[in-house]
C-alpha cells in the first residue's frame, strides 16, 4: 500500500512539473519556432530530419534532461552505412602509424539519443571531427564533436532540473555525399521556459543575442585528401605530427633517399617501387603515382621486398 501511494505521489509531482513548465512557457511568449528551438513540453523530445533526395541525413534535434539519458549500454557495432561510405586505414604520423580515417558518425551522440543504427542520425565523419583524434579519443580537442558532447553531458549532470536543447545539422555542397561541415546549436532552458546560455570554452563558439550558441566544425583530416562527392579519399603528404627533428639529421637521411618512387592504385598500395620496370606485369600503370621516397615513408609506405 505504501509503495502504491508513493507511486501516486511521484506521478502527481511529474504531472504538476509538466503543467507548470507548459504554463510558464505560454506566459513567457517565446517564439521557439523562430529561434529554431523545440517548444518545451516537460518531456524528452527528439526530431530527426528525413533523408533528402540523395539519401543523406539532414538534421537531428533533441531536448532532454539529465534523467532522460539512456541507461542501456550502446551496441558495439553500427550496421548502417551512410551515403558515400568508404573507409581506409591511413598513416597519421611520420612513424607510419595507421588508423581508420572515417567513422559512421552520430549527429546526436548516443549518450543523449540512445540511437545506434538509425540512418537519419548517421553521416560519414572523419575520426578527427568525430572523436578529436586520429586514433583513440581526445575530448580536449575543440575541432571534434566529442569536446562538445562531453561538456554538454556534464552541464546536464550539474543542472538536473534544466533542459538542454541541442541540434546538429550536416552541411553539404551541392550533390556531395559527405558533409564538409557539421553545425552544432545548443542552449539551456530553465523550469520557467527561459533560455540559459551555455558556453563550453571553445573559440569556435558564437552566441547570439538570445544566448543560443552555434559551433561550426570542419569535417576534415590532415592526413587525407577527401573526395566529398563520393566519400573516397587518398593519403595526404602533409605530416600530422609536430615533433621537432634535427634538421641536419633529416638532411643526412634524405640525401640517401630516392627522388622518385612509384606507388600503384593511385597511392593506395602499401609498398613503393624504385622502377616501374620491376613492378608486376598486371599493374595498371595508368593508376601509378609518383612521389619522393621521403614523402612515401612519411605516409607509412614501405619499399617492396621484391625489388
Order of alpha helices (4+ residues) and beta strands (2+ residues): alpha-beta-beta-beta-beta-beta-alpha-beta-alpha-alpha-beta-beta-beta-beta-beta-beta-beta-alpha-beta-beta-beta-alpha-beta
